[in-house]
Amino acid sequence: MSQAEAQVAARISLVIAAEINARPDQVKAAVGLLDEGATVPFIARYRKEVTGGLDDTQLRTLAERLTYLREMEARRAAIADSITSQGKMTDALATSLAKAMTKAELEDIYLPYKPKRRTKAEIARERGLQPLADAIWADRRADPQALAASYIKDDVPDVKAALEGARDIVAETMSENAALVGRLRNHMREKSFLRARVVTGKEEAGAKFSDYFTHDERWANVPSHRALAMLRGWNEEVLTLSIDVDADDTSPVKPAHRMIAAEFGIGSGGPADQWLMEVAGWCWRVKLSSSLSLDLMRDLRERAEEEAIRVFARNLKDLLLAAPAGGKATLGLDPGIRTGVKVAAVDATGKLLETATVYPFQPRNDISGAMATLAGLIRKHKIELIAIGNGTASRETEKLAAEVIASLQGVKPPQKVVVSEAGASVYSASETAAKEFPGLDVSLRGAVSIARRLQDPLAELVKIEPKSIGVGQYQHDVDQSRLARSLDAVVEDAVNAVGVDLNTASVPLLARVSGLGPSIAEAIVVHRNEVGAFRSRKELLKVSRLGQRTFEQCAGFLRIPGGDEPLDASSVHPEAYGVAKKIVAACGRDVRALMGDSAALQKLDPKLFVDDRFGLPTVKDILAELEKPGRDPRPEFKTATFADGVEEMTDLKVGMLLEGTVTNVAAFGAFVDIGVHQDGLVHVSQLADRFVKDPNEVVKVGDVVKVRVTEVDVKRKRIGLTMRKDGGGERDARPTQRDDRIARPGNRPMSAGPKPDNAAQGQGALAAKLAEAMRRK
C-alpha cells in the first residue's frame, strides 16, 4: 500500500470510528477482514478478539459507510487529477478538497473547474466583456452604464447587451463559489418549506392524496412517510412540489441576497454596488435557488428512502425471527372461494405428503365433502397444526377448520393458526418452487408454503424475495438496489443468528449461510443426496468447490444434531474445538454429558482457558453455548385468537376489545390483523399510555396484541384501533390516518415511472428540472 493509499485508509477509519462509536484500530481490523472476504456474521461471531468486539449492527454500518467513503475518495482523486491537468491546482484548493466531508462538498468545489457546455458567461468572455465585469468589481463608485458604453461593438450592440454579458460573468462567479453555495444550502435546509399543491383538474382522480392538496411543511421536519406520499403524488401528476425559502421574511432584501452580498463584499455605496446587488438577486432567483431546490428535493427523497428502508429492514428482521411452531405435521390451507381451498399436508420436516382441493364455498358449497377430506388428511397424517392463509375467505376457512376439529373423535385435535400468506403466490410461481415441486400445480405450492412458514418462518421465507413479503413502507418508491442490499443483509444476519441444520436445509436457506452462495449451496444438497447425510462438519470439505476458506466462514453456522462430533450440533466453531475440549477435560466429564449442565459450567473461570489465539470473549461464548447447545434465539411460539362472529368489517363495533397480530410497523403507527380481511391502524399516539416517539419501542411485527376498536369506516376501508388502557384519546394534530390510505399494507404498488414532458412543463421550471433529475436517477 502506498503512502497516499495508507493516508486515505486512515482517514476513512477515523470517520467511520466516530460514526459507530469505536476506535480507528477496530475499524481498520474489521475493514481488513471484510477485504479478505469475511462476512459480517462471521466477523461478529468469531473474530471478536480481532475487532475488539464490534457487533453485527456496527459492522453493517461500517460496511455500508466503507463503500460510500471509498467512492468519495475515488471521486476526490478524480477531481484533483482533473484540476491539476488544467494547470489550476493551488495549495488552498488542495486543502479545500482534502477537508471536504461529503460528495456534495466535493462537487461544489469542483464546479468552477468542471468541463461544461458553452455557457452565457463564456460567450460574454468571447465578446470581450470580462474586463467590464472586472472594472465593475474594482470600482464600486463607478457607473456601470458609463463603463459599459466603451464596450459597444458589432456583437455587443448597446449598453444593455454589454451589462447583460457582464451580469452573466458575475453571476457565474457567484454561483460557483463553493463556500457560498454550502452556506446557502445549509440556510435552505434550516428555513425552507416544502409546498404541495393539487394539479388543477386532478382533485377527483387523486383523492387519496387530498390531505396534500394544500400542504405546507418545514422541509427539515417532513417525516419519511409524508415525504414519500407527496413524492408519489408528484410522480402520479396529482401534486406539484416546490421549495420555498424565507417565505416568512418580510425584509426588502432577502437573507439569501444578503449572504451573497456579504461573501463578495457588496455594500450600499456607489452605483456599482447597487448593480451588483441586483445581479446577486438575479443570480439567486435564476441560478442558485433552482439548483439548490433540486438538491433539497434529492436530499428529501434520500432521507425519506433511508428511513423507509430502515423500517422495512427492521420489520423483516422481526418477521424472519418470529417464533417457529416447530417440527410438527402440518396442514396448510390456502383459502379461496370460486377456485376452492388448496390443501397441503407436510410432515414434521416440511416434506410434502399429500395435496387436495376442496370447495366449501360458492358456487359448489360442498361443505360436507370438504370436511370429510380435511378430517381424512388429519387422521391419515397425524396432523398437529393447521396453518390458514390470511387472504380472501380466511375467516370462512378458519370457521370450516374449527368445525372439522370439533367433529374429530378418537384423535388429538390439531391447533389452527392463521398465518400471513404475503409472498406465497410469488414463491409458487418462482424457479425455486418449480425445482422443489416440478410436478405440482402452481396453486397448490402456496398451500405448502403456508404450512411450512408456520413450522419455521425463517426457513420458508428465505425462499421469497424480501421485497415481496409485505412488511415495508413505500417499498416500491425507494431505490430498489439499495433496498435489496439492506434486506439481503437482514436475511443473512437472521439466518446466521439462528443457525442451519446441514442435513435438512434447502438450497435457498443454505445459500444465506456465511461464506456460501447459491452454487455451493446447490453443491452441498447434491452431495447430501448422493452420499447421504453429513456425519460431521469436516465432511463439508468433500463437497465440490468448497475449500478451506469457505469452510472457515460457514462451519460455525451449520449444525449436525446427532452427528459423530457432539460439538457439531452447537455454534462452537471447529477452529475452537481445542478450547472446548479443554473445558470438558477440566470438568472430567464426557462432552455429551457436560453439554447443558449449567451448574458445572458456571463454576469454571473463563480466564483459565484463554490462550494466544482465543481470548476471553470467545471462551465466554463457548461456555454459554455448552450451557445451551444449539439454542434458538427466537421467542416462544404463540398465536392470536380471533373473536368468534367477527369476520368482516361490518361485524366491528366501536369499543370492541379484540386480539390480533401486528403485521407491519410504520413511522406513524402499527397495522394489526384482527381477522376481518383489513388490517387496522394503531396510530403512534394510541400505542401506549405515554408518549411514544418510535412505534418499534412498543411493538414489532409478529407480536400478539390486544386492541380496542375506535373507528370503523367501511366505505374507505379504515379501522382505527387503540392499545391504550384508557380506551384511546385524541390523535396528534398533524400525522393523521391519511398516511394509512397511501401506505396501507396490501395496497397495489403505484407507478413510479418518469413523468411526460408536458406534465413537467405544466408544473414550472423547478418541477421540469426535478422530473429530468429523477429520470436520470
Buried (B, 14 or more C-beta within 10 A) or exposed (E): EEEEEEEBBEBBBBBBBEBBEBBBEBBBBBBEBBEEEBBBBBBBBBBBBBBBBBBBEBBBBBBBBBEBBBEBBEBBEEBBEBBEEEEEBEEEBEEBBEEBEEBBBBBBBBBBBEEEEEEBBBBBBEBBBBBBBEBBBEBBEBBBEEBBEEBEEEEBEEBEBBBBBBBBBBBBBBBBBBEBBBBBBEBBBEBBBBBBBBBEEBEEEBEBBBBBBEBEBEBBEBBBBBBBBBBBBBBBBBBBBBBBBBEEEEEEEBBBBBBBBEBBEBEEEBBBBBBBBEBBBBBBEEBBBBBBBBBBBBBBBEBBBBBBBBBBBBBBBBBBBBBBBBBBBBBBBBBBBEBBBBBBBBBBEBEBBEBBBBBBBEEBEBBEEBBBBBBEBBEEBBBBBBBBBBBBBBBBBBBBBBBBBEEBEEEEBBBBBBBBBBBBBBBBEBEBBBEBBEEBEBBBBBBBBBBBBBBBBBBBBBBBEBBBBBBBBBBBBBBEEBBBBBBBBBBBBBBBBBBBBBBBBBBBBBBBBBBBEEEBBBBBBEBBEEEEEBBBBBBBEEBEEBEEEBBBBBBBBBBBBEBEBBBBBBBBBBBBBEBBEBBBEBBEBEBEEBBEEEEBBEEBEBEEBBEEEBBEBBBBBBBBBBBEBBEBEBEEBEBBBBBEEBBEBEBBEEEBEBBBBBBBBBBBBBBBBBBBBBBBBBBBBBBBEEEBEEBBEBBBBBBEBEBBBBBBEEEEBBBBBBBBEEEBEEBEEEBEBBBBBBBBBBEEEBEBEBBEEEBBEBBEEBBBBBBBBBEEE
